[in-house]
Amino acid sequence: MRIKVVAVGKAKDRDLRSLLNDYYARIERYTKLEEVEIKDAAPDEVAARLSRAIPERSRVVALEVDGRAYSSRDLAAWLGRAENESVQTVVFLIGGAYGLPGELSSAADLRLSLSAMTFPHRLARLVLAEQVYRAFTILRGEPYDH
């Protein structure tokens, strides 16, 4: 299984990029990871760019403030099921200032909320990276999650 993070906007801040790269390297101990940054544009262009970034037969997770609230263990179980079902790619979609296009969000396999609060896309990306790493450590029974 591969993880693909598709986000509207760039993580330009050097400190943020360093933190993301740290978590991405940790995740890559367990699976391949790809990050795709989509340039913000008109809503239909963003929708088209996001759609093109989703490989065939992927499981898609739309990060939405009104999505389902999962605990870290719930996310680990969800990813574990995807692994067991031989899902090729799990794609996490992170919208820009105006969120994700409705058609992509409603078509996602899971609409996931990281919090009831709204985060800037840069911070959402970092929280997601940490939680995906945590999920893999939970699945492997490693001591990170305590």
N, C-alpha and C positions, 0 to 999 in steps of 0.2 A: 504494500500500500504506500502511496505517496501522499504528501500534504502539499496543497497549493493555496497560498494566501493571495487573494486578488483584492487590491485596495485602490480606491479612488484617492489620488493625491500622492505626493512623494514624502518620504521621511527624510527631510533634508538636514535636520538638526544632527550635528555630529555625535552628541551624547546619546540621543535616541537611537541613532543608527548603530552605535556601539552596543547598546543594550539589546536591540533586536538581533544583531549578528551573534551575540553571545547565546541567546535563547535558540536561535536557529541552528547554531552549531551543536547545542545540546540535543535538540530534536533529531538532528541528523545522525546521532548515535543509534537511533531506532528506525528511522525511515528517511527516504529522500524528501527534501523540502524545496519548494520553489516559491519565490515571491514575485508577483507581477504588480507593478504600479501603473494605474490607468490615469491618464491626464483628464482632469475635470473639463467638462464641456456641457453643451445642451443636454437635457435629459435623454432624448432618443439616441444621441451619439454615445453617451455614457452607457446606456443599456446595450447598444450594439458592441461596444468595446468589451464590456463585461462578459457578454454572451460568447464572444469569440475566444475569451480566455478560459472557458469551461470546456475541458475535454469530454468527449463522448463517454457515456457510461460512468460518469462521476457521481458521487454523492455530494450534494451542494448544501452548505450551511450558510444561511443569510443571517448576519448579525443585525439584530433589530431590537430597539429599546422595548418594544412590546412583544418580543418573542418569548419562548419558554425559558424560565429560569432553571438552570441546571446547577447542581453542586459539582465540585471537581470530580467526585466519584461517579456522578451521572454522566458527565462528559467522557470520562475514562471508559465507562461501560459502553457508551454509544460508539466510541472509536474502536473498542475491542470487538464489538459486533461487526463493524465494517471490516476489520482485519479478518475475522473468522469467515466472513462471507466473500472474501477475496475481492473486495472493492479495490479497483485500481488506483483511484485518486479521490481524496476528500478535498473539496474546494471550499474554502471559507471566503465569503464575500463581505467586504467592508465598504460601506458607502462613504460619500463625501459629506459636505455641509448639509445637503438636502436628503441624505439617506440613500437607500437603494431604490432603483426603479421598481414600482409595484409589481410588474409582471415577473421580474426575476425573484423578488421576495416571495410571492405567492407560489411560485413553481418550485421553490427550494424543498429539499427533503426534510430540513429542519430549520425553523426560525428560532435562533438562539439569542437570548438576552444575557449580556455580561453583567448588567445591573439595571435597576429601574431608573438610574440616572443616565443622562446623555453624556457621552464622552466624545472629545475630539477624535477624529479617525486615527491620529497618531497614537494617542493613548490607548484606544481600543485595540490597535494592532499589537501593542506591547503586552497588554493584559491577555489577549488571545494567545500570544506566543508563550507566555508563562504558563497558561492553563493547559495548552497542548503538551508542553514539556511535562508538566505535573501529571497529566493523564497517562503518559507513557510510563512514568516512574510508578504510578499506581498499578498499571497493568503488569509491570515487571516485578512488583513487590519490593521496590527499592525504597530506601528510607527518606527520600526527599519530602514526601507527603506525611508530615506528622504534626 
